[in-house]
Amino acid sequence: RETRELSVQQKLDFARDGEDWPNREASRFVEAAGLKWHVQVIGEGPVVLLVHGTGASSHSFGELARILSDAFTVVVPDLPGHGFTDLPPPSRLSLSEMAEDLSALLKTLRLEPRLVVGHSAGAAILIEMCLDDLVEPEAIISINGALLPFDSMIGQFFSPMAKLLVLNPLVPKLFAWRASSGSAVERLIDSTGSRLKADELGYYRRLFQSEGHVEAALGMMAGWDLHTFEKRLEALKVPLILVVGSEDRAVSPDDAFKISDRLPDAKVVLLRGLGHLAHEESPERIAEIVEQWAALAPA
């Protein structure tokens, strides 16, 4: 399959930009679905797959992966175009295509997750994989999952606007240039309702300075059809645990309760005081939830 060729300035380089990457020693590069993936595999035991959201990368699960690795084999990929994984053509950044490509990576790794954990858009990818019988976990843990269409007027225009932005080659350059300002990245993260430490903000600044990474994030936003996805949700048969940060300002906490009303096997876990990046703010609390559901799942 075709991949986007990016210049050295446009993409992240693991030797240079990943020198201090969280869990660097667990990193490997794997060919699957026509892409070279950056993926971390750490620990031993039942397999737990962690999938980040739009605009993030494997770094966001750094501490959570370390905690879980005491009892699990933890798999943490960079999604297509994100972090250090190759950027695919825009058509491969749709929800269904990303689900297929992530399934291909798991097959290449010969790993079958017992539990899957997704943050924001990552949760939608995992649910899509379950709906398409691409993965068969005992449960899905969604952390502030972006699973419903935006209700606001802005949300109705968001995807069309993203389509226009991603078609303009100057837009990723502009975003990357803006990311060189530490205050711009800090304001963006603050707008999610989360508070991160300086070193944690530094990883996002590094990511957003990559034009390829920005292009992938915009491509995801442009290519996703959450209206169709919402109609399919009720066909989900896998237990769904909806972990919600009470301070999340990126995805409405009310969405989780709307979903739980429609799915008999869904359960909401409210974490007070945490924002959209709850897994980075309090990885210990997320780890407790994962360990709890792993204990409940059939062996």
Long-range contacts (C-beta under 8 A, 24 or more apart in sequence): 1-33, 1-34, 1-35, 1-88, 1-89, 1-92, 2-34, 2-88, 2-89, 3-34, 3-35, 3-86, 3-87, 3-88, 3-89, 4-81, 4-86, 4-87, 4-88, 4-89, 4-212, 4-215, 6-87, 6-211, 6-212, 9-211, 10-172, 10-210, 10-211, 10-212, 11-87, 11-210, 11-211, 11-212, 11-213, 12-83, 12-84, 12-206, 12-207, 12-210, 12-212, 12-213, 14-38, 14-84, 17-84, 17-206, 17-210, 18-84, 21-58, 21-59, 21-203, 22-58, 22-59, 22-62, 22-63, 22-65, 22-66, 22-203, 23-58, 23-62, 23-65, 23-66, 23-76, 26-65, 29-84, 30-105, 30-108, 30-109, 31-108, 32-101, 32-104, 32-105, 32-107, 32-108, 33-100, 33-101, 33-104, 33-105, 34-88, 35-80, 35-85, 35-86, 35-88, 35-101, 36-85, 36-86, 37-77, 37-78, 37-80, 37-85, 37-86, 37-105, 38-77, 38-78, 38-83, 38-84, 38-85, 39-75, 39-76, 39-77, 39-78, 39-105, 39-109, 40-65, 40-74, 40-75, 40-76, 40-77, 41-73, 41-74, 41-75, 41-76, 41-109, 41-111, 42-66, 42-69, 42-73, 42-74, 42-76, 43-68, 43-69, 43-70, 43-71, 43-72, 43-73, 43-74, 44-69, 44-72, 44-73, 45-71, 45-72, 45-73, 46-71, 46-72, 46-73, 46-114, 46-115, 46-294, 47-72, 47-73, 47-74, 47-75, 47-111, 47-112, 47-113, 47-114, 47-115, 48-72, 48-73, 48-74, 48-75, 48-113, 48-114, 48-115, 48-116, 48-117, 48-290, 48-294, 49-75, 49-76, 49-106, 49-111, 49-113, 49-115, 49-116, 49-117, 49-126, 49-135, 49-137, 50-74, 50-75, 50-76, 50-117, 50-118, 50-122, 51-77, 51-79, 51-102, 51-116, 51-117, 51-118, 51-119, 51-122, 51-123, 51-125, 51-126, 52-76, 52-78, 52-79, 52-82, 52-119, 52-120, 52-122, 53-118, 53-119, 53-120, 53-121, 53-122, 53-123, 53-146, 54-120, 54-121, 54-146, 54-217, 54-220, 54-221, 55-82, 55-207, 55-208, 55-213, 55-217, 56-82, 56-119, 56-120, 56-204, 56-207, 57-82, 57-83, 57-84, 57-203, 57-207, 57-213, 58-83, 59-83, 59-203, 59-207, 60-119, 60-203, 60-277, 60-279, 60-280, 61-119, 61-279, 63-280, 63-283, 64-279, 64-283, 64-286, 64-287, 67-283, 67-284, 67-287, 68-287, 68-290, 68-291, 71-291, 71-294, 72-290, 72-294, 73-111, 75-106, 75-109, 75-111, 75-113, 77-102, 77-105, 79-122, 79-125, 79-216, 79-220, 80-216, 81-212, 81-213, 81-215, 81-216, 81-217, 81-219, 81-220, 82-207, 82-213, 82-216, 82-217, 83-207, 83-213, 87-212, 87-215, 87-216, 90-166, 90-219, 90-222, 90-223, 91-223, 93-216, 93-219, 93-220, 93-222, 93-223, 94-223, 94-224, 94-225, 95-124, 95-125, 95-128, 95-223, 95-224, 95-225, 95-226, 95-229, 96-128, 96-132, 98-125, 98-128, 98-220, 99-125, 99-128, 99-129, 99-132, 99-134, 100-132, 100-134, 102-129, 102-134, 103-129, 103-134, 103-135, 106-135, 112-136, 113-137, 114-138, 114-294, 114-297, 115-139, 115-140, 115-141, 115-290, 115-293, 115-294, 115-297, 116-140, 116-141, 117-141, 117-143, 117-286, 117-290, 118-142, 118-143, 118-145, 119-143, 119-144, 119-145, 119-277, 119-279, 120-144, 120-145, 120-146, 120-250, 120-251, 120-276, 121-146, 121-220, 121-224, 123-147, 124-224, 124-226, 124-229, 127-229, 127-233, 127-236, 127-240, 128-229, 130-236, 130-237, 130-238, 131-232, 131-235, 131-236, 136-238, 137-238, 138-238, 138-239, 138-293, 138-294, 138-297, 138-298, 139-238, 139-239, 139-240, 139-241, 139-293, 139-297, 140-238, 140-239, 140-240, 140-241, 141-241, 141-243, 141-289, 141-290, 141-293, 142-240, 142-241, 142-242, 142-243, 142-256, 143-243, 143-278, 143-279, 143-286, 144-243, 144-244, 144-245, 144-248, 144-250, 144-251, 144-276, 144-278, 145-242, 145-251, 145-255, 145-256, 146-226, 146-250, 146-251, 147-226, 147-229, 147-230, 147-233, 147-255, 147-259, 148-226, 148-230, 148-255, 148-258, 148-259, 149-226, 149-227, 149-230, 150-226, 151-252, 158-221, 159-221, 159-222, 159-224, 159-225, 162-218, 162-221, 162-222, 163-222, 165-218, 165-222, 166-215, 166-218, 166-219, 166-222, 171-214, 171-218, 172-211, 172-212, 172-214, 172-215, 172-218, 173-211, 175-208, 175-211, 175-214, 175-218, 176-208, 176-209, 176-210, 176-211, 176-214, 178-208, 179-205, 179-208, 179-209, 179-214, 180-205, 180-209, 189-277, 191-249, 191-250, 192-248, 192-249, 192-250, 192-275, 192-276, 192-277, 193-245, 193-247, 193-248, 193-249, 193-250, 193-274, 193-275, 193-276, 194-245, 194-247, 194-274, 194-275, 194-276, 194-277, 194-278, 194-280, 194-281, 195-275, 195-281, 196-277, 196-280, 196-281, 200-280, 233-259, 233-262, 233-263, 234-262, 234-263, 236-263, 236-265, 237-265, 238-265, 239-265, 239-266, 239-267, 240-265, 240-266, 240-267, 241-266, 241-267, 241-269, 241-289, 241-293, 242-266, 242-267, 242-268, 242-269, 243-269, 243-271, 243-278, 243-286, 243-289, 244-268, 244-269, 244-270, 244-271, 245-271, 245-273, 245-274, 245-275, 245-276, 245-278, 245-281, 246-270, 246-271, 246-272, 246-273, 246-274, 247-273, 247-274, 247-275, 248-274, 248-275, 248-276, 248-278, 249-275, 249-276, 250-275, 250-276, 251-276
